[in-house]
Amino acid sequence: MSYKAAMLDRYLAPLLHRHCLVFGWGDTWEHGQRIRDSEVPILFSSAKIRPGISESHSVRHPIDIPERAFKVPASGGFTIHAPSPAIPDLFEDVVPVERDDREWLDLVVHYLSDVKARNALASRQRTLILERHTYFGRCAAIATFLGEARLKDALGNAKARFVLRG
């Protein structure tokens, strides 16, 4: 069993019996169906819920956040996350985080059945990502630190054009 499989077994295996499909590489978790990288954005934006599951070390040491926590909302999808102290710190109340295994299933069932709540929260997730968690923002912070005001302004303009198109 791979290192990642322990957390996937804990959070994804119970969903397999609820008519859910799980995609990923088979060498990480034997239950995942293979998907090409080019299909991932389509899956992120079309599936009802895309769970975020940290590796076990991230629960104890919240310094390694899975990129899916950022990519899913940015693509217009909806995510809930397995426990990680870093998720509420980064995403406040817009990314539901379970406190125990039972709550995980309750969150999934709730958001599968309540389309209005799911869509409203997905919209808030996307807005938060685009406002606070883009490479434009990270680069602008570096430009500010380096005293490069013109570069920071150029990044802000580029981000505005990107967000308006997206």
C-alpha positions in Angstrom: 0.0 0.0 0.0 1.4 3.4 -0.9 1.8 6.2 1.6 -1.1 8.1 0.1 -3.4 5.1 0.1 -4.0 5.2 3.9 -5.8 8.5 3.7 -7.6 7.6 0.4 -8.9 4.4 2.1 -10.1 6.4 5.0 -12.0 9.1 3.0 -12.7 7.8 -0.5 -13.4 4.1 0.1 -16.7 4.8 1.9 -17.8 6.9 -1.0 -17.3 4.1 -3.6 -20.5 2.4 -2.3 -22.5 5.5 -2.9 -22.4 5.6 -6.7 -19.3 7.8 -6.7 -16.4 7.6 -9.2 -12.8 8.1 -8.1 -10.2 9.1 -10.6 -6.4 9.1 -10.2 -3.4 7.0 -10.8 -3.8 3.3 -10.1 -0.3 3.0 -8.5 -1.4 5.5 -5.8 -4.7 3.8 -4.9 -6.0 0.6 -6.6 -9.6 1.9 -6.7 -8.9 5.0 -8.7 -9.8 5.0 -12.4 -7.1 6.4 -14.7 -7.5 9.9 -16.2 -5.3 11.8 -18.6 -3.9 15.2 -17.4 -5.8 16.9 -20.2 -9.1 15.6 -18.7 -8.5 16.8 -15.2 -9.8 20.4 -15.6 -13.0 19.0 -17.2 -13.4 16.6 -14.3 -12.8 19.3 -11.7 -15.5 21.6 -13.2 -18.1 18.9 -14.0 -18.1 16.6 -10.9 -20.5 17.6 -8.1 -17.9 17.3 -5.4 -14.1 17.1 -5.7 -12.7 16.1 -2.2 -9.4 17.4 -1.0 -7.5 14.9 1.0 -4.1 15.8 2.5 -1.4 13.2 3.2 -1.2 12.1 6.8 1.8 14.3 7.6 -0.1 17.4 6.5 -2.7 16.8 9.2 0.0 16.8 11.9 2.3 19.4 10.2 0.1 21.7 8.1 2.8 23.1 5.8 2.0 20.9 2.7 -1.3 21.8 1.2 -2.5 19.7 -1.8 -2.7 21.8 -5.0 -6.2 20.4 -5.6 -7.5 22.7 -2.8 -6.7 25.7 -5.1 -7.2 24.1 -8.5 -10.8 22.8 -8.0 -12.3 26.1 -6.9 -10.3 28.1 -9.5 -11.8 25.8 -12.2 -15.4 26.5 -10.9 -15.7 23.2 -9.0 -16.8 22.6 -5.4 -14.5 21.0 -2.8 -14.7 19.8 0.7 -11.6 18.8 2.6 -10.4 16.1 5.0 -8.9 17.5 8.2 -6.0 19.8 7.9 -5.4 22.7 10.3 -4.1 24.8 7.3 -7.4 24.7 5.3 -9.5 26.9 7.6 -6.5 29.3 8.0 -6.2 29.7 4.2 -9.9 29.4 3.2 -11.8 30.6 6.3 -15.3 29.1 6.1 -15.7 28.7 2.3 -14.1 25.2 2.2 -15.9 22.8 4.5 -13.5 20.7 6.6 -14.7 17.6 8.5 -13.8 17.1 12.1 -14.3 13.3 12.1 -15.0 10.4 9.7 -18.8 10.5 10.3 -18.9 14.2 9.5 -17.1 13.5 6.3 -19.9 11.4 5.0 -22.5 13.8 6.3 -20.8 16.7 4.4 -20.7 14.7 1.2 -24.4 13.7 1.5 -25.4 17.2 2.4 -23.7 18.9 -0.5 -24.7 16.2 -3.0 -28.3 16.7 -2.1 -28.4 20.5 -1.6 -27.5 21.9 -5.0 -28.3 25.5 -4.1 -25.9 25.4 -1.1 -23.2 23.6 -3.1 -23.4 26.1 -5.9 -23.4 29.1 -3.6 -20.3 27.9 -1.7 -18.5 26.9 -5.0 -19.0 30.5 -6.1 -17.5 31.8 -2.9 -14.6 29.3 -3.1 -13.7 30.5 -6.6 -13.9 34.2 -5.7 -11.6 33.6 -2.7 -9.1 31.7 -4.8 -9.0 34.3 -7.5 -8.7 37.2 -5.0 -6.1 35.7 -2.6 -4.4 32.6 -4.0 -3.1 33.1 -7.5 0.5 33.2 -8.7 -0.2 36.8 -9.7 -0.6 37.6 -6.0 2.4 35.6 -4.9 4.6 37.3 -7.5 3.2 40.7 -6.5 4.2 40.0 -2.9 7.7 39.2 -4.0 7.8 42.3 -6.2 6.7 44.4 -3.2 9.3 42.8 -1.0 12.0 43.6 -3.6 10.7 47.2 -4.0 9.6 46.6 -7.6 6.5 48.8 -7.7 6.2 48.8 -11.6 6.4 45.0 -11.6 3.8 44.8 -8.9 1.5 47.1 -10.9 2.0 45.1 -14.1 1.1 41.9 -12.2 -2.0 43.5 -10.9 -3.1 44.6 -14.4 -2.4 41.1 -15.8 -4.4 39.5 -13.0 -7.4 41.8 -13.6 -7.4 40.9 -17.3 -7.2 37.2 -16.4 -9.9 37.3 -13.8 -12.3 39.2 -16.1 -11.8 36.6 -18.8 -12.0 33.6 -16.5 
